[in-house]
Amino acid sequence: MPILEVEVVGQQQGDPPTEKLAERIAQTVGKALGVPNGQLWVKVSKLSAMSYAENGPPTGVLPVFVHVLVRTRDPSVWPQRAATINAAVSEATNRKREAVHVIFEPDATARVFFGGAPDSRSSP
């Protein structure tokens, strides 16, 4: 039951069309992580480049932020999963890996209820 909330900042040269971006990310990440069909959810939003800033001189590279909500009892798997998600989102968005930032939310165990019932599916 991974849920990915992907926020793409701005529009850059080489960005793919935004239609079906969520589907491309879901397919790419799902395949990379070995998640069974129907068990990875992706929500994509766009943030205007005017609504984003970094301190210091501008780098000219616009980021993608990926928030991951998943159950895991062993956070030692996060670095490998982060690398896998980073590569897959980079591929789907045509953004450099250095510009894709993966943020794991606190463990989703006993925090996610689908249709009001606890999530009973297994996590990858």
Stockholm file with secondary structure:
# STOCKHOLM 1.0

chainA/1-124         MPILEVEVVGQQQGDPPTEKLAERIAQTVGKALGVPNGQLWVKVSKLSAMSYAENGPPTGVLPVFVHVLVRTRDPSVWPQRAATINAAVSEATNRKREAVHVIFEPDATARVFFGGAPDSRSSP
#=GR chainA/1-124 SS CCEEEEEEESCCTTCCCSTTHHHHHHHHHHHHHTCCTTSCEEEEEEECGGGCCCSSSCCSCCCEEEEEECCCSCGGGHHHHHHHHHHHHHHHHTCCGGGEEEEECSCCTTTCEETTEECCSCCC
#=GC SS_cons         CCEEEEEEESCCTTCCCSTTHHHHHHHHHHHHHTCCTTSCEEEEEEECGGGCCCSSSCCSCCCEEEEEECCCSCGGGHHHHHHHHHHHHHHHHTCCGGGEEEEECSCCTTTCEETTEECCSCCC
//
